[in-house]
Amino acid sequence: MRIYNTLSKTKEEFVPVEPGQVKIYACGPTVYNYFHVGNARTFLFFDIVRTYLTYKGYQVKYIQNLTDIDDKLIQQSIDEDLPVNVIAEKYIEGFFTDIEALGLRKADDYPRATEYIIEMIELIRKLEKEGFAYNVNGDVYFSVASFNGYGKLSGKNLEELKAGARVEENPDKKHHADFTLWKSAKPGEPSWDSPWGKGRPGWHTECVVMSQKLLGDSIDIHCGAVDLIFPHHENEIAQAEAITGRQFVKYWMHGGFLNISGEKMSKSLQNFFLTRDILQKYDAEALRFFFLSKHYRSTIDFSEELIKEADRAVKSLYQALNEVDYSAFKNEKVTIPEEMEEFRQKFENAMEDDFNTAKAIAVIFELAKLTKINFLKTRDNYKASAFLLVELGSILGFFSNLDEKLATNLNDLSGKLIDLLLSCRTRLKQEKNWQLADLIRDDLNELGIQIKDTAEGTIWRLNR
């Protein structure tokens, strides 16, 4: 297995820090709003990483944090005229509702920043004691010049650095790229007691502490969207490695942007779609297919037309299973023949080449096609190809509600009427009235009802 490591800018062989175990830290949401579909792409992909590594036999511990204290949360509390903790709870609840609707498995833990304030203060005190941090009137900054490796993740030269997205311009700083570890309290804002006075931790410190407390000083994978490389992840490395002297993260993984009309989707630009709104209109698996049909590091453009295309593609997979009547044999014990294992190998080769889900999906469609071909030619191994289709598709999060989606929703009377039409069609064919027989078939197909002539008679299924 090879993973593209942002730190080395190359694909590297994946070798965990501890054999057989994988520790993953994924940057979660700042809970001041519901997350948009750009966030959903990131959350979904790293859930796939966790799922695939589990499939390969690793013991995976997956942590995703919740940032529940931040400038944006404070502003949202003002806008909604609610306390900050109430705002946080509102959108944390929304986060869990939306990831469930999206079909994501829960992480092993969801640490909240406010639960680790004491540990954050302890880390900042150590950094100050070791000469990596300094206090200016209750604000504590990390001195980037004190850490020799600063810039190694982003590739930025210290002397050429400009202030990043969350780095405040401040004449009290020794270097314009020095970042805040502790912010002194402002009137009306949530605050905690500290050696430097009342205040709250900086964003970059939060993730370092939560990662180290739950996963240890050195972890396997740290992931997030590409916009977190600098300054957030760069600043995490500086703090963690300054204190421990050990490599903080072995593999840094970053997902690409989701754009709207060529611009990054973001709440600040007001050009975003909330995930929950999209899921009101489209099936979660359509959105999943849209994301996974492109490589996770690529930038993709979002449009509802593309989601509609993805929805049709997903329905074609269910249609393949409907055509072979998968529900009738899904509980049978089926052995996958050796010659069919090549599909599993192709799927795994794709996933183990930096999680190329686009190629993995292509394998799934090959299996869907093979399943239908085997069935039409009355080959016994159509059941095996259907089972393998479901098994591999499930790794990517498809077929999660298989029974529900395969089940016909036609009532008994409707079924009897269709049977009556098919009986009439059979008589028309016996009378060689092919034109009218074909018209019945085509009209039923227009209504979403597929019919198939077999040696045992004509069968019908509802297209999905």
Backbone hydrogen bonds, N-H to C=O, Kabsch-Sander energy under -0.5 kcal/mol:
donor,donor_aa,acceptor,acceptor_aa,energy
2,R,352,E,-2.9
3,I,12,E,-2.8
5,N,3,I,-0.5
5,N,10,T,-2.9
6,T,4,Y,-0.6
6,T,252,W,-2.6
8,S,5,N,-0.5
9,K,5,N,-2.2
10,T,5,N,-0.9
12,E,3,I,-3.1
14,F,1,M,-3.3
15,V,13,E,-0.8
18,E,21,Q,-0.5
21,Q,18,E,-2.2
22,V,59,Q,-2.7
24,I,22,V,-0.5
24,I,61,K,-2.9
25,Y,221,I,-2.5
26,A,24,I,-0.5
26,A,63,I,-3.1
27,C,223,C,-2.2
31,V,29,P,-0.7
31,V,67,T,-1.7
32,Y,30,T,-2.2
37,V,273,F,-2.4
40,A,36,H,-2.1
41,R,37,V,-1.8
42,T,38,G,-1.3
43,F,39,N,-2.8
44,L,40,A,-2.8
45,F,41,R,-2.2
46,F,42,T,-1.9
47,D,43,F,-1.3
48,I,44,L,-1.7
49,V,45,F,-1.9
50,R,46,F,-1.9
51,T,47,D,-2.4
52,Y,48,I,-3.0
53,L,49,V,-2.3
54,T,50,R,-1.9
55,Y,51,T,-2.3
56,K,52,Y,-1.9
57,G,54,T,-1.8
58,Y,53,L,-2.1
59,Q,20,G,-2.7
60,V,58,Y,-0.8
61,K,22,V,-2.8
62,Y,60,V,-0.6
63,I,24,I,-2.7
63,I,61,K,-0.5
64,Q,109,D,-2.0
65,N,26,A,-1.2
66,L,111,P,-2.5
67,T,29,P,-2.2
68,D,66,L,-1.0
74,I,70,D,-2.2
75,Q,71,D,-2.4
76,Q,72,K,-2.4
77,S,73,L,-2.1
78,I,74,I,-1.5
79,D,75,Q,-2.5
80,E,76,Q,-2.5
81,D,77,S,-0.7
82,L,77,S,-2.0
87,I,83,P,-2.1
88,A,84,V,-2.6
89,E,85,N,-2.2
90,K,86,V,-2.3
91,Y,87,I,-2.1
92,I,88,A,-2.1
93,E,89,E,-2.3
94,G,90,K,-1.6
95,F,91,Y,-1.9
96,F,92,I,-2.2
97,T,93,E,-2.0
98,D,94,G,-2.4
99,I,95,F,-2.4
100,E,96,F,-1.6
101,A,97,T,-1.9
102,L,98,D,-1.8
103,G,99,I,-0.7
103,G,100,E,-0.9
104,L,99,I,-2.8
108,D,62,Y,-2.6
109,D,62,Y,-1.0
113,A,66,L,-1.8
115,E,112,R,-1.7
116,Y,113,A,-1.8
117,I,114,T,-0.6
120,M,116,Y,-2.0
121,I,117,I,-2.5
122,E,118,I,-2.1
123,L,119,E,-2.0
124,I,120,M,-2.4
125,R,121,I,-2.4
126,K,122,E,-1.9
127,L,123,L,-2.4
128,E,124,I,-2.4
129,K,125,R,-2.6
130,E,126,K,-2.3
131,G,128,E,-1.1
132,F,127,L,-2.8
133,A,127,L,-1.1
134,Y,141,Y,-2.1
136,V,139,D,-3.3
139,D,136,V,-1.7
140,V,138,G,-0.5
140,V,182,W,-2.1
141,Y,134,Y,-2.8
142,F,179,F,-2.9
143,S,132,F,-3.0
144,V,142,F,-0.9
146,S,143,S,-1.5
147,F,144,V,-1.2
148,N,146,S,-0.6
150,Y,147,F,-1.6
152,K,149,G,-1.9
155,G,151,G,-2.2
156,K,151,G,-0.5
160,E,157,N,-1.0
161,L,157,N,-0.9
161,L,158,L,-0.7
167,V,164,G,-1.3
168,E,166,R,-0.7
173,K,170,N,-1.8
178,D,175,H,-2.1
179,F,142,F,-0.8
181,L,140,V,-3.4
182,W,140,V,-1.6
183,K,200,R,-3.3
184,S,182,W,-0.5
185,A,198,K,-2.4
189,E,186,K,-2.2
192,W,199,G,-2.8
197,G,194,S,-1.8
199,G,192,W,-1.9
200,R,183,K,-2.1
202,G,181,L,-2.3
205,T,202,G,-0.6
206,E,202,G,-1.3
207,C,203,W,-1.1
208,V,204,H,-1.0
209,V,205,T,-2.1
210,M,206,E,-2.4
211,S,207,C,-2.3
212,Q,208,V,-2.5
213,K,209,V,-2.7
214,L,210,M,-1.6
215,L,211,S,-2.6
216,G,211,S,-0.6
216,G,212,Q,-1.3
219,I,248,F,-2.3
220,D,23,K,-1.0
221,I,23,K,-2.3
222,H,251,Y,-2.0
223,C,25,Y,-2.4
224,G,253,M,-1.4
226,V,255,G,-2.5
228,L,225,A,-2.0
229,I,226,V,-1.4
233,H,228,L,-3.1
234,E,229,I,-1.4
235,N,231,P,-2.8
236,E,232,H,-1.7
237,I,233,H,-2.2
238,A,234,E,-1.8
239,Q,235,N,-1.8
240,A,236,E,-2.7
241,E,237,I,-2.7
242,A,238,A,-1.4
243,I,239,Q,-1.4
244,T,240,A,-2.3
245,G,241,E,-1.7
250,K,219,I,-2.0
251,Y,220,D,-2.5
253,M,222,H,-2.3
253,M,251,Y,-0.6
255,G,224,G,-2.0
256,G,296,Y,-3.1
259,N,257,F,-0.5
259,N,300,I,-3.4
260,I,263,E,-3.3
263,E,260,I,-2.0
265,M,258,L,-2.5
270,Q,267,K,-0.8
271,N,266,S,-1.4
275,T,35,F,-2.2
278,I,274,L,-1.9
279,L,275,T,-2.4
280,Q,276,R,-0.6
280,Q,277,D,-0.6
281,K,277,D,-0.6
281,K,278,I,-1.2
282,Y,278,I,-2.3
286,A,283,D,-1.0
287,L,283,D,-1.5
288,R,284,A,-2.3
289,F,285,E,-2.4
290,F,286,A,-2.3
291,F,287,L,-2.1
292,L,288,R,-2.7
293,S,289,F,-1.7
294,K,291,F,-1.3
298,S,295,H,-1.8
300,I,257,F,-2.0
302,F,259,N,-3.1
307,I,303,S,-1.4
308,K,304,E,-2.1
309,E,305,E,-2.0
310,A,306,L,-2.2
311,D,307,I,-2.4
312,R,308,K,-2.1
313,A,309,E,-2.0
314,V,310,A,-2.4
315,K,311,D,-2.3
316,S,312,R,-1.6
317,L,313,A,-1.0
317,L,314,V,-0.7
318,Y,314,V,-1.6
319,Q,315,K,-2.4
320,A,316,S,-1.8
321,L,317,L,-1.5
322,N,318,Y,-2.5
323,E,319,Q,-2.6
324,V,320,A,-1.1
325,D,322,N,-1.4
326,Y,321,L,-2.5
328,A,325,D,-1.6
329,F,325,D,-0.5
329,F,326,Y,-1.3
330,K,326,Y,-1.1
332,E,329,F,-1.9
334,V,332,E,-0.8
340,M,337,P,-1.4
341,E,337,P,-0.7
341,E,338,E,-1.1
342,E,339,E,-0.6
343,F,340,M,-1.7
344,R,340,M,-0.6
345,Q,341,E,-2.2
346,K,342,E,-2.4
347,F,343,F,-2.4
348,E,344,R,-2.9
349,N,345,Q,-2.7
350,A,346,K,-1.9
351,M,347,F,-2.3
352,E,348,E,-2.5
353,D,350,A,-1.2
354,D,2,R,-2.5
354,D,352,E,-0.8
355,F,351,M,-1.9
356,N,350,A,-2.2
357,T,355,F,-1.8
360,A,356,N,-1.7
361,I,357,T,-2.5
362,A,358,A,-1.5
363,V,359,K,-1.5
364,I,360,A,-1.6
365,F,361,I,-2.0
366,E,362,A,-1.7
367,L,363,V,-2.1
368,A,364,I,-2.0
369,K,365,F,-2.3
370,L,366,E,-2.5
371,T,367,L,-2.6
372,K,368,A,-1.7
373,I,369,K,-2.3
374,N,370,L,-3.0
375,F,371,T,-1.9
376,L,372,K,-2.6
377,K,373,I,-1.9
378,T,375,F,-1.6
379,R,374,N,-3.4
382,Y,379,R,-1.5
383,K,380,D,-1.4
385,S,381,N,-2.1
386,A,382,Y,-1.9
387,F,383,K,-2.5
388,L,384,A,-2.5
389,L,385,S,-2.1
390,V,386,A,-2.2
391,E,387,F,-2.6
392,L,388,L,-2.6
393,G,389,L,-2.2
394,S,390,V,-2.1
395,I,391,E,-0.9
396,L,392,L,-0.9
396,L,393,G,-0.6
397,G,394,S,-1.3
398,F,393,G,-2.4
402,L,399,F,-0.9
405,K,401,N,-2.2
406,L,402,L,-2.2
407,A,403,D,-1.8
415,G,411,N,-2.1
416,K,412,D,-2.1
417,L,413,L,-2.2
418,I,414,S,-2.1
419,D,415,G,-2.4
420,L,416,K,-2.1
421,L,417,L,-2.2
422,L,418,I,-2.4
423,S,419,D,-2.0
424,C,420,L,-2.2
425,R,421,L,-2.3
426,T,422,L,-2.2
427,R,423,S,-1.8
428,L,424,C,-2.2
429,K,425,R,-2.2
430,Q,426,T,-2.0
431,E,427,R,-1.6
432,K,429,K,-1.4
433,N,428,L,-3.3
434,W,432,K,-1.5
437,A,433,N,-2.0
438,D,434,W,-2.8
439,L,435,Q,-1.6
440,I,436,L,-2.0
441,R,437,A,-2.0
442,D,438,D,-2.8
443,D,439,L,-2.7
444,L,440,I,-2.5
445,N,441,R,-2.1
446,E,442,D,-2.0
447,L,443,D,-1.2
448,G,445,N,-1.6
449,I,444,L,-2.6
450,Q,448,G,-0.6
450,Q,461,R,-3.0
452,K,459,I,-2.8
454,T,452,K,-0.5
454,T,457,G,-2.1
457,G,454,T,-1.3
459,I,452,K,-2.8
461,R,450,Q,-2.6
463,N,448,G,-3.3
463,N,461,R,-0.5
